[in-house]
């Protein structure tokens, strides 16, 4: 493995800061968050869910951080587009090519990505729930600023969460004002 290949991969992952989450365009969000922002918060959620569910935190966080890495090459495709394109196949191909570039380091990452896609392990189900919950948090933030149709994301997510902790957290997300965290923290003199 050369340092040059790692440098190239870092630039490729930087593309995720420019790839917008396209699903939100369906409800007219002009400037949605990017994939890097989504992956970062999904990893934070994954950390907490893994702790609550008592599963391998490292695996869950790694799955959350890397599961959308293919979008650096493929872009983000919303679920309406998935009706017409076998995006899972393209995703797998992109993952395999990306990881091959990383020699031995890519083997471990590809194992995480494959495990995430198959959803056969508790860690993969927790990571997927974290990925979904990040969408729910984002939806709630969009609802707060006037995008009422973002509720559709939350309604759909309710039907597919697997872990009890994720279901409980979703209920709390729905019942919590996105601006509550900062109220009372302002220093007013």
C-alpha positions as a Python dict, from the first residue, in 0.01 Angstrom:
ca = {
    (1, 'X'): (0, 0, 0),
    (2, 'X'): (141, 331, -94),
    (3, 'X'): (78, 659, 79),
    (4, 'X'): (-16, 794, -265),
    (5, 'X'): (-318, 558, -279),
    (6, 'X'): (-433, 674, 64),
    (7, 'X'): (-399, 1037, -47),
    (8, 'X'): (-606, 967, -357),
    (9, 'X'): (-872, 794, -147),
    (10, 'X'): (-887, 1095, 86),
    (11, 'X'): (-954, 1320, -212),
    (12, 'X'): (-1220, 1079, -334),
    (13, 'X'): (-1392, 1079, 5),
    (14, 'X'): (-1382, 1459, -12),
    (15, 'X'): (-1630, 1432, -300),
    (16, 'X'): (-1891, 1333, -41),
    (17, 'X'): (-1883, 1693, 86),
    (18, 'X'): (-2015, 1797, -256),
    (19, 'X'): (-2270, 1519, -316),
    (20, 'X'): (-2609, 1642, -197),
    (21, 'X'): (-2864, 1402, -46),
    (22, 'X'): (-3101, 1396, -342),
    (23, 'X'): (-3414, 1260, -174),
    (24, 'X'): (-3485, 1596, -17),
    (25, 'X'): (-3516, 1755, -359),
    (26, 'X'): (-3846, 1565, -389),
    (27, 'X'): (-3991, 1798, -124),
    (28, 'X'): (-3824, 2107, -270),
    (29, 'X'): (-3534, 2144, -27),
    (30, 'X'): (-3301, 2350, -246),
    (31, 'X'): (-2978, 2293, -56),
    (32, 'X'): (-2997, 1965, 136),
    (33, 'X'): (-2715, 1833, 350),
    (34, 'X'): (-2438, 1642, 179),
    (35, 'X'): (-2343, 1277, 211),
    (36, 'X'): (-2043, 1352, 436),
    (37, 'X'): (-2267, 1536, 682),
    (38, 'X'): (-2516, 1248, 679),
    (39, 'X'): (-2244, 986, 735),
    (40, 'X'): (-2090, 1176, 1024),
    (41, 'X'): (-2415, 1206, 1219),
    (42, 'X'): (-2512, 847, 1131),
    (43, 'X'): (-2181, 732, 1286),
    (44, 'X'): (-2256, 929, 1604),
    (45, 'X'): (-2602, 771, 1622),
    (46, 'X'): (-2444, 432, 1549),
    (47, 'X'): (-2209, 474, 1843),
    (48, 'X'): (-2497, 527, 2086),
    (49, 'X'): (-2715, 250, 1941),
    (50, 'X'): (-2424, 4, 1951),
    (51, 'X'): (-2362, 88, 2317),
    (52, 'X'): (-2730, 47, 2404),
    (53, 'X'): (-2762, -276, 2204),
    (54, 'X'): (-2429, -406, 2345),
    (55, 'X'): (-2274, -485, 2007),
    (56, 'X'): (-1933, -412, 1856),
    (57, 'X'): (-1917, -30, 1853),
    (58, 'X'): (-1616, -20, 1620),
    (59, 'X'): (-1792, -228, 1354),
    (60, 'X'): (-2111, -24, 1371),
    (61, 'X'): (-1932, 310, 1349),
    (62, 'X'): (-1715, 188, 1061),
    (63, 'X'): (-2021, 68, 871),
    (64, 'X'): (-2190, 404, 925),
    (65, 'X'): (-1884, 600, 814),
    (66, 'X'): (-1816, 398, 499),
    (67, 'X'): (-2153, 265, 380),
    (68, 'X'): (-2213, 559, 142),
    (69, 'X'): (-1855, 586, 14),
    (70, 'X'): (-1971, 460, -327),
    (71, 'X'): (-2161, 786, -371),
    (72, 'X'): (-1829, 961, -435),
    (73, 'X'): (-1841, 777, -771),
    (74, 'X'): (-2213, 720, -825),
    (75, 'X'): (-2369, 1026, -664),
    (76, 'X'): (-2678, 995, -441),
    (77, 'X'): (-2990, 853, -600),
    (78, 'X'): (-3324, 901, -426),
    (79, 'X'): (-3566, 613, -380),
    (80, 'X'): (-3784, 708, -679),
    (81, 'X'): (-3476, 664, -898),
    (82, 'X'): (-3410, 325, -739),
    (83, 'X'): (-3731, 201, -907),
    (84, 'X'): (-3553, 219, -1244),
    (85, 'X'): (-3191, 135, -1172),
    (86, 'X'): (-3035, -157, -984),
    (87, 'X'): (-2847, 79, -756),
    (88, 'X'): (-2745, -201, -517),
    (89, 'X'): (-2552, -372, -796),
    (90, 'X'): (-2380, -46, -895),
    (91, 'X'): (-2307, 23, -527),
    (92, 'X'): (-2140, -316, -482),
    (93, 'X'): (-1932, -270, -796),
    (94, 'X'): (-1818, 77, -690),
    (95, 'X'): (-1734, -46, -337),
    (96, 'X'): (-1529, -334, -477),
    (97, 'X'): (-1333, -107, -711),
    (98, 'X'): (-1275, 157, -445),
    (99, 'X'): (-1150, -97, -192),
    (100, 'X'): (-929, -276, -446),
    (101, 'X'): (-739, 51, -485),
    (102, 'X'): (-652, 38, -115),
    (103, 'X'): (-472, -297, -128),
    (104, 'X'): (-495, -477, 208),
    (105, 'X'): (-668, -189, 386),
    (106, 'X'): (-959, -215, 151),
    (107, 'X'): (-1022, -580, 239),
    (108, 'X'): (-1130, -491, 593),
    (109, 'X'): (-1345, -201, 473),
    (110, 'X'): (-1508, -416, 205),
    (111, 'X'): (-1595, -673, 473),
    (112, 'X'): (-1774, -399, 670),
    (113, 'X'): (-1956, -281, 357),
    (114, 'X'): (-2061, -632, 257),
    (115, 'X'): (-2180, -708, 610),
    (116, 'X'): (-2378, -384, 613),
    (117, 'X'): (-2547, -467, 282),
    (118, 'X'): (-2643, -820, 386),
    (119, 'X'): (-2786, -710, 725),
    (120, 'X'): (-2739, -1059, 869),
    (121, 'X'): (-2551, -952, 1183),
    (122, 'X'): (-2674, -751, 1478),
    (123, 'X'): (-2405, -489, 1405),
    (124, 'X'): (-2528, -447, 1047),
    (125, 'X'): (-2887, -405, 1163),
    (126, 'X'): (-2779, -150, 1424),
    (127, 'X'): (-2575, 41, 1163),
    (128, 'X'): (-2870, 41, 924),
    (129, 'X'): (-3098, 167, 1199),
    (130, 'X'): (-2845, 445, 1269),
    (131, 'X'): (-2842, 537, 901),
    (132, 'X'): (-3222, 551, 898),
    (133, 'X'): (-3242, 747, 1223),
    (134, 'X'): (-3009, 1010, 1081),
    (135, 'X'): (-3265, 1056, 803),
    (136, 'X'): (-3537, 1088, 1066),
    (137, 'X'): (-3343, 1355, 1258),
    (138, 'X'): (-3285, 1544, 934),
    (139, 'X'): (-3652, 1509, 842),
    (140, 'X'): (-3755, 1650, 1179),
    (141, 'X'): (-3521, 1945, 1126),
    (142, 'X'): (-3676, 2006, 782),
    (143, 'X'): (-4028, 1980, 925),
    (144, 'X'): (-3932, 2244, 1182),
    (145, 'X'): (-3842, 2492, 907),
    (146, 'X'): (-4154, 2429, 704),
    (147, 'X'): (-4107, 2117, 492),
    (148, 'X'): (-4411, 1926, 621),
    (149, 'X'): (-4374, 1649, 361),
    (150, 'X'): (-4053, 1537, 534),
    (151, 'X'): (-4288, 1352, 770),
    (152, 'X'): (-4307, 1087, 496),
    (153, 'X'): (-3946, 990, 573),
    (154, 'X'): (-4024, 944, 941),
    (155, 'X'): (-4340, 745, 866),
    (156, 'X'): (-4147, 511, 635),
    (157, 'X'): (-3859, 472, 878),
    (158, 'X'): (-4100, 365, 1154),
    (159, 'X'): (-4193, 60, 947),
    (160, 'X'): (-3838, -65, 889),
    (161, 'X'): (-3637, -7, 1206),
    (162, 'X'): (-3519, -335, 1358),
    (163, 'X'): (-3379, -265, 1703),
    (164, 'X'): (-3583, -166, 2006),
    (165, 'X'): (-3338, 109, 2094),
    (166, 'X'): (-3378, 264, 1749),
    (167, 'X'): (-3756, 252, 1780),
    (168, 'X'): (-3738, 423, 2120),
    (169, 'X'): (-3497, 684, 1988),
    (170, 'X'): (-3723, 756, 1691),
    (171, 'X'): (-4012, 824, 1927),
    (172, 'X'): (-3792, 1066, 2121),
    (173, 'X'): (-3674, 1232, 1798),
    (174, 'X'): (-4036, 1288, 1698),
    (175, 'X'): (-4123, 1436, 2037),
    (176, 'X'): (-3819, 1661, 2069),
    (177, 'X'): (-3796, 2009, 1921),
    (178, 'X'): (-3475, 2028, 1713),
    (179, 'X'): (-3392, 2360, 1880),
    (180, 'X'): (-3445, 2243, 2237),
    (181, 'X'): (-3078, 2156, 2292),
    (182, 'X'): (-2956, 2516, 2284),
    (183, 'X'): (-3234, 2687, 2476),
    (184, 'X'): (-3106, 2791, 2816),
    (185, 'X'): (-2742, 2781, 2702),
    (186, 'X'): (-2727, 3138, 2576),
    (187, 'X'): (-2536, 3372, 2805),
    (188, 'X'): (-2741, 3688, 2837),
    (189, 'X'): (-2597, 3964, 3051),
}
